[in-house]
Amino acid sequence: MPLTDTKIRTARPQDKPLRLFDGGGLYLEVSPSGGKWWRFKYRFDHKEKRLSFGVYPAVSLKEARAKKRRS
């Protein structure tokens, strides 16, 4: 199920990093200190790679999805 802005805003820090997946490799990582980063996980040459698209709310859900499509 894709992420919604409400689910993102109400996400609270846990003891370990929390990952809220949107689909297609895009997810929001909530750190134990409360920071929220957009990440994109993909594979290249049989190795897992990650890109950071920025910090929420500076980068909205719509902008993160657009960046994923351009990657």
C-alpha positions as a Python dict, from the first residue, in 0.01 Angstrom:
ca = {
    (1, 'M'): (0, 0, 0),
    (2, 'P'): (151, 337, -100),
    (3, 'L'): (244, 595, 160),
    (4, 'T'): (22, 890, 242),
    (5, 'D'): (121, 1229, 376),
    (6, 'T'): (-79, 1161, 695),
    (7, 'K'): (110, 837, 763),
    (8, 'I'): (441, 1017, 711),
    (9, 'R'): (353, 1306, 944),
    (10, 'T'): (237, 1071, 1222),
    (11, 'A'): (540, 838, 1202),
    (12, 'R'): (725, 844, 1534),
    (13, 'P'): (1087, 745, 1604),
    (14, 'Q'): (1154, 392, 1730),
    (15, 'D'): (1457, 233, 1898),
    (16, 'K'): (1583, 128, 1553),
    (17, 'P'): (1546, 305, 1218),
    (18, 'L'): (1192, 266, 1084),
    (19, 'R'): (1137, 220, 710),
    (20, 'L'): (803, 314, 555),
    (21, 'F'): (791, 174, 201),
    (22, 'D'): (607, 346, -85),
    (23, 'G'): (687, 97, -361),
    (24, 'G'): (937, 54, -641),
    (25, 'G'): (1231, 89, -400),
    (26, 'L'): (1127, 426, -254),
    (27, 'Y'): (1094, 452, 123),
    (28, 'L'): (1107, 700, 409),
    (29, 'E'): (1357, 621, 683),
    (30, 'V'): (1272, 757, 1029),
    (31, 'S'): (1583, 765, 1248),
    (32, 'P'): (1574, 711, 1626),
    (33, 'S'): (1655, 1083, 1669),
    (34, 'G'): (1346, 1177, 1466),
    (35, 'G'): (1495, 1271, 1128),
    (36, 'K'): (1306, 1159, 817),
    (37, 'W'): (1503, 1086, 498),
    (38, 'W'): (1381, 979, 156),
    (39, 'R'): (1577, 681, 26),
    (40, 'F'): (1570, 485, -299),
    (41, 'K'): (1701, 129, -300),
    (42, 'Y'): (1805, -33, -628),
    (43, 'R'): (2044, -292, -767),
    (44, 'F'): (2333, -226, -1003),
    (45, 'D'): (2578, -492, -1119),
    (46, 'H'): (2420, -741, -873),
    (47, 'K'): (2490, -509, -577),
    (48, 'E'): (2238, -323, -366),
    (49, 'K'): (2270, 56, -379),
    (50, 'R'): (2085, 341, -208),
    (51, 'L'): (2025, 702, -306),
    (52, 'S'): (1909, 976, -72),
    (53, 'F'): (1652, 1217, -215),
    (54, 'G'): (1647, 1459, 77),
    (55, 'V'): (1480, 1525, 409),
    (56, 'Y'): (1106, 1532, 474),
    (57, 'P'): (927, 1784, 477),
    (58, 'A'): (1173, 1981, 259),
    (59, 'V'): (1119, 1710, -6),
    (60, 'S'): (752, 1615, -24),
    (61, 'L'): (610, 1274, -111),
    (62, 'K'): (520, 1400, -459),
    (63, 'E'): (875, 1533, -518),
    (64, 'A'): (1035, 1208, -393),
    (65, 'R'): (818, 1005, -632),
    (66, 'A'): (918, 1234, -919),
    (67, 'K'): (1289, 1193, -833),
    (68, 'K'): (1245, 815, -828),
    (69, 'R'): (1097, 822, -1180),
    (70, 'R'): (1395, 1027, -1307),
    (71, 'S'): (1651, 788, -1153),
}
